[in-house]
Amino acid sequence: MSPRYYPLELNLRGKPVLMVGGGKLAARKLPELLACGAKVTVIAPELSPVTKRLLPGLHWQEREFRPEDVQGYRLVFACADTPTVNTAVSEACKTRSIPCNRADAADRGDFIVPGLIRRGEVTVSISTGGQAPSLTKHLKRKLSAALGEEWGALAALVAQARSVADAEALNALPYDELAEAMRRGNSKTVRDILPPIPGWNPPSPVSSVSAIAPVLLIGTGPGDRSLLTVAAAEALKNAEVAVHDRLVDSGILSLLPESCRRISAEKRGHFESKRQEHINALLIEQARAGKRVVRLKGGDPFVFGRGFEEALALEAAAIPWRVLPGLSSATAVPALAGIPLTHRGTARSFAVASGMADGKANSTFPKADTLVLLMALFRLEEIIPALIRSGYAPETPAAAIQGGGLPDQRICRSTLKKLHEDTAKQGFDSPTLIVVGEVVGLSSKGKTGTAVS
C-alpha cells in the first residue's frame, strides 16, 4: 500500500539542496528548485546537455557520490540513472534524518514532487502519490488550460484587501466574474464588480496582468506571414519587445506595433552568431523589465529551434513562458514545393534530421523512405558520403529547396550523389532544406517556385 503524503510548501530561498545525478531525471527537477532560490549542489560524474545549460546557477562537483555528501543539506534528491546509487543516497539520508526524494522509486523516499501550475502567487499542485506520473502530466495540462494569468493578478488584488477586510467579506467576492474582467483587461469593470470593503480603496487602474508577463516563444512557420497561426498573429499585435531570428521574414515583422522594439538574434547556421546564452539573458532581462516579450523563430520553436533551451533558461530565472507552435519547415517546405513526404506505394515513413551535430557535419542518420535534412546545405560534401554509408543509394532522387514559402523559392531536383555539385553550380544559399527519397521523383516540377534540373 502506497503512503499517504502530507502536502506542504517549503521556503527554500538560500537553503542548501543536494541533487545526486546530472541526467534527465535531475533536469526535470532543477528549474523549479532554482526558481525558488535554493542553493543547489549537483554531484555527478557528468551532466546531460540540458542540465549543463543551467550552469552557473548550480554548484557542480564532478565526481561519484559518497554517503557523507548528504550532511548539511535541507533536502536531497536521488536522481542518478543507476538505482544502486539512488539506494545509497536514500540510505545515507535515512541514517541522518534528512528528507530524500527518490526519483526512480517514489515509495522508497520521504517525499514526492507534485506537478505544479503557477499563476503569480497562485500555486496548484497535482499528485497521484508517485504512482501514475503520466496521469499527473495529463491533469496538469488540463488544469493549466483552465487557469490563466488573471488568477495570479486576482490573488495579488485580494492580498491587498486582506489586511482590512474580514474573512466573510473576502469569501463573498465574485471571484469568477472578477477573473473574467481581469482576463479581458477591463479595469473599470473590475472596480464596478468589487463590493465596497470598509477601509480599502482598490488601486486605479486595477492591474490585470502579473508583474512579469509570460515570454511567448512563437513559431513563425516557413516564411510567408499568411502561414502564421491566428494565435501568433494576435500575439504580435501586443508585443513590446520582439527578439527575432535572421530568417523571420520582414512581412511578419511588419505585424508588430511601431512602438515595439525589434532585436535581431542573428541566429544563422554555419556562421558567427550570438551565443545562445546571450539570447537567453536578453529574454530574461526584457521580461524582468516588465515588457511583453515575443521570441520569433522560424518554423516551430521545438523542432531544431532551440526553443526548449530558452524555455529552460526562463524557468530557471522564474520567468513564465508559453509556446505558440508554428508550421515546421520540415513538413511545410516540401509541401510548398510540391513534394509529398509520404505517398501510397512509394513512401510509408519519413524522418527529419539535422545536418549539424556539435558544430560539425552530422554523420549518423536514420533510415526512412524519405529523409528531410535541415541545416545541411553547406555540409553536403561530408553528409552525402555519410548518407550513402547509411544505406541510401547514390541514385536516390534528392531535392534542395531554397527560401521555402517565400516568393523567391527555388527548387533543385537531382540525385543524392550529384546534389552537392548541382546546388553549388546554381548558387544555392541558406535557408535551404534537403529532401532525399523516391517521392522527389514523383513529378518533374514543383507546384510552387522555380524547378531547376
Summary of the structure (lengths in Angstrom):
residues: 453
radius of gyration: 26.2
end to end distance: 68.7
largest distance: 82.9
contacts: 1442
relative contact order: 0.08
helix: 34%
strand: 21%
